Amino acid sequence: MSAKVRKTLTLDPDVVETFGDDTSALSATVNTVLRDEMERRSRRAALAALVASLDAEYGEPDPVEVDRFKRALG
């Protein structure tokens, strides 16, 4: 198991109440949520890097085509 870091969080009372006295469940849930957010940010950064490299290689996309795809994807 990796080392843990203790931090203080301010949470809404109803959130804390949901977990009751089981602080380990609350810590595990917060850790899971933050890991999911880390992964989301990592994927977003990777996508931004890919788009930047495609822009550098092929140039900016045609705004008319971008609009057409946005409409098609809803």
C-alpha positions as a Markdown table, in Angstrom:
| # | Residue | x | y | z |
|---|---|---|---|---|
| 1 | Met | 0.0 | 0.0 | 0.0 |
| 2 | Ser | 1.3 | 3.5 | -0.8 |
| 3 | Ala | 1.8 | 6.1 | 1.8 |
| 4 | Lys | -1.1 | 8.3 | 2.6 |
| 5 | Val | -1.3 | 12.1 | 3.0 |
| 6 | Arg | -3.7 | 13.6 | 5.5 |
| 7 | Lys | -5.6 | 16.6 | 4.3 |
| 8 | Thr | -8.5 | 18.5 | 5.7 |
| 9 | Leu | -11.7 | 18.8 | 3.6 |
| 10 | Thr | -14.8 | 20.8 | 4.2 |
| 11 | Leu | -17.8 | 18.8 | 3.1 |
| 12 | Asp | -21.6 | 19.4 | 3.2 |
| 13 | Pro | -23.3 | 17.8 | 6.2 |
| 14 | Asp | -25.5 | 15.6 | 4.0 |
| 15 | Val | -22.5 | 14.1 | 2.3 |
| 16 | Val | -20.9 | 13.2 | 5.6 |
| 17 | Glu | -24.1 | 11.9 | 7.0 |
| 18 | Thr | -24.4 | 9.5 | 4.1 |
| 19 | Phe | -21.2 | 7.8 | 5.2 |
| 20 | Gly | -22.1 | 7.8 | 8.9 |
| 21 | Asp | -19.2 | 7.0 | 11.3 |
| 22 | Asp | -17.3 | 5.0 | 8.7 |
| 23 | Thr | -14.5 | 7.5 | 7.9 |
| 24 | Ser | -12.6 | 4.9 | 5.9 |
| 25 | Ala | -15.6 | 4.6 | 3.5 |
| 26 | Leu | -15.6 | 8.4 | 3.1 |
| 27 | Ser | -11.9 | 8.5 | 2.5 |
| 28 | Ala | -12.0 | 5.7 | 0.0 |
| 29 | Thr | -14.9 | 7.4 | -1.9 |
| 30 | Val | -13.1 | 10.7 | -2.0 |
| 31 | Asn | -9.9 | 9.0 | -3.2 |
| 32 | Thr | -11.8 | 7.2 | -5.9 |
| 33 | Val | -13.6 | 10.4 | -7.1 |
| 34 | Leu | -10.3 | 12.3 | -7.2 |
| 35 | Arg | -8.6 | 9.5 | -9.1 |
| 36 | Asp | -11.4 | 9.5 | -11.6 |
| 37 | Glu | -10.9 | 13.3 | -12.0 |
| 38 | Met | -7.2 | 12.8 | -12.4 |
| 39 | Glu | -7.8 | 10.3 | -15.2 |
| 40 | Arg | -10.3 | 12.7 | -16.9 |
| 41 | Arg | -7.8 | 15.5 | -16.8 |
| 42 | Ser | -5.1 | 13.3 | -18.1 |
| 43 | Arg | -7.3 | 12.1 | -21.0 |
| 44 | Arg | -8.3 | 15.7 | -21.7 |
| 45 | Ala | -4.7 | 16.9 | -21.8 |
| 46 | Ala | -3.8 | 14.0 | -24.1 |
| 47 | Leu | -6.6 | 14.9 | -26.5 |
| 48 | Ala | -5.6 | 18.6 | -26.5 |
| 49 | Ala | -2.0 | 17.5 | -27.3 |
| 50 | Leu | -3.3 | 15.3 | -30.2 |
| 51 | Val | -5.4 | 18.1 | -31.6 |
| 52 | Ala | -2.5 | 20.5 | -31.3 |
| 53 | Ser | -0.2 | 18.1 | -33.2 |
| 54 | Leu | -2.9 | 17.5 | -35.9 |
| 55 | Asp | -3.3 | 21.3 | -36.2 |
| 56 | Ala | 0.5 | 21.7 | -36.6 |
| 57 | Glu | 0.7 | 18.9 | -39.2 |
| 58 | Tyr | -2.5 | 19.6 | -41.2 |
| 59 | Gly | -3.4 | 23.2 | -40.3 |
| 60 | Glu | -6.5 | 24.5 | -38.6 |
| 61 | Pro | -9.8 | 22.7 | -39.5 |
| 62 | Asp | -12.2 | 24.3 | -41.9 |
| 63 | Pro | -14.8 | 26.2 | -39.7 |
| 64 | Val | -17.6 | 25.1 | -42.1 |
| 65 | Glu | -16.7 | 21.4 | -41.6 |
| 66 | Val | -16.4 | 21.9 | -37.9 |
| 67 | Asp | -19.9 | 23.4 | -37.8 |
| 68 | Arg | -21.3 | 20.6 | -40.0 |
| 69 | Phe | -19.8 | 17.9 | -37.6 |
| 70 | Lys | -21.1 | 19.7 | -34.5 |
| 71 | Arg | -24.6 | 19.7 | -36.0 |
| 72 | Ala | -24.3 | 16.0 | -37.0 |
| 73 | Leu | -23.2 | 15.0 | -33.5 |
| 74 | Gly | -26.0 | 17.1 | -31.9 |
